Amino acid sequence: MRRSLPVIPVALLAASLVAASAQAAEWRAQRIATPARVTAIETVDGRARVNAGGLWYRIDATKDGAALSFVDTVPKADLPDGALPDGRVVTGTRDIARAWLAEPTGRYDHGILGDKIEAGSLVIVTRDGKRHTVRLKDDAVFEDLQPRLADFDGDGRDEIVVVKSYLKQGSALAIVAMRQGSYEIVAEMPPLGGPHRWLNPAGIGDFNGDKKTDIALVRQPHVIGELELWTWNHGGDGRLRKSATLPGVSNHIAGTRALDMSAVADFNGDGVADIALPSLDRGRMRIVAFAPAARDIASIILPAKAATNIALVASTSAPPMIAVGLSDGSLALIRRD
């Protein structure tokens, strides 16, 4: 008796072929000519820019890779009174208008971000002009440079993700949300277990395809380098739960303020967000997927070690390219052929 073959929906087959093709395609790193040594990369208003020789240039995608266009001197943003001196003010598009870290304190002597001054509070200004402050006790600081906004429960209001570090127990990922008219920490992962143990968020998105917003972080990016996926069970017990891990990565260099050594995009064409970030030794660029399981989409050898933030370079063809400054002062563009 002849068995009939299963019928595969055309849309599903097409998606599978696209994903398989993206994974099979070859990724490579190429150097892009710059007028001077590269010292920093940032993303501003969704556009990648690079600092070369003290001047800023926009990175534009071209047929053969990328080209640089000079950008006028960028004015330094004015920080609110009492803000963390090296912090950044984040602007929101929902109920939160602005948020920043404040009340600088020297009570934690780690110095992983370039100095030993951290934040004692988080300030939030809502769209109606009201100002809220989340102030920590003396046993902890916000060991971070900026809050991150995301609507985790789909109610149209932003929650805030920030790194909270205990003086004796190390860092923990914390979520701040409004409860009964005021903001407070509503969820927190267990701290890493000892002083000077730090973590750095790597991205926020639905990384495993379950329609829930996840937080990716790197546990101790200088010595452990484990990429972890955490999900906030906001509709249940309210806890943060770890759902996946992948070893051997980094997204920060000790003593620097470059916290954005990672980028989120759909790199393999399966409709689910992926993460690009350096290997633990920063000698490779790893592109990681969590759907259907944690794995490398690509692992690209770099001409020199990654040394700056990572930025996506817009391209008319998917996936986007990745720009990173290298330890030898050059600019690398990671692209799929």
C-alpha positions, 0 to 999 in steps of 0.5 A: 500500500502506497503512503501519501506524502504530507501536504506542506502549505506553500507559505510554510514551504516558502518561509523554510526555503528562505530561512535555509537559503539565508543560513546557507549564504556566506557571511564575510567581514570587509574593511571599509576605508575611513579618513582616520582611526575609528574610535566609536560607533553609534546609532542615532535616529536609526542611522549608523555613524562612526567617529574617525579622527574625532569627526562623525560620519554617517555609514551608508549602504552601497552596492559594494558595501558601505561609504562614509558621509561627513556629518556636522559636529553633533551638539552635546546633549544637555543632561538634566540637573542631577543626572548621571554625568556619563548617562543618556536621556532616553525619549519614548513614544508611548506614555513615557516622554523621557527617562534617565539615571540620576543621583550620582553616588560613589558607594559602589567601587566597581568601575566597570563603566570607566569610573566609580560613579553610578546612579542612585535613582531613575527619573521618569517624566510621563507624557502628561509632564509628571515626574517620578523617581525610583530611588534605591536603598544604600545597598544597591546602585543602577550600574548602567548608563541608560534605561531601556523602554519596552511595552512587555504586556501590550497595554500601550504603556512602557516598562523600563529595563535597567541593570541594578547592582547590589554592593554585596551580591552583584548585578541583577536585571530589573524591570520598572513599571507603574503600579497604582500611580507610581513607578517601582521595581516590579520584577528582578532576576536573582543577582549574580551572587557576589560584588563586581559581578556584572551583566549587560543587556544585549537586546529586547524582542521576541527572540524565540517566536512565542509572541512574548517580549524577551530580554537578552543579556550577557552574564559577566561579558569579560569572564563568563560570557554567557548569553541568556534569554529572560522573559517576564511572566507579567500575567502570572507570578510576575517573575523573570524566568530564564528560558535559554542560554548560549556560551562564549560571547561578549558585548562589553570591554571592561572600563569603557562606556560602549554598552551597545556591542550587540544588534538585533535584527532578523538575520536569517529571514525566518521572521523572528529577531536574532542577535549579533554580538562578538565572541568572548575573545572578540575575534569573531562576530557571532549571529545567534538565533533562539528559534527554534533553539539557541544556535549560531546562524553565522560565526565570522572571523574579524580582521582584528578584535571588535572594539566599539559598539555595533550598528546596523547599516540599512540595506535595500536587501535583507538582512542588514549589514553590521558595522563595527570598529576594530582594535587596529583602528579600522572599520569592518562591515559584516555582510552576507553575500 
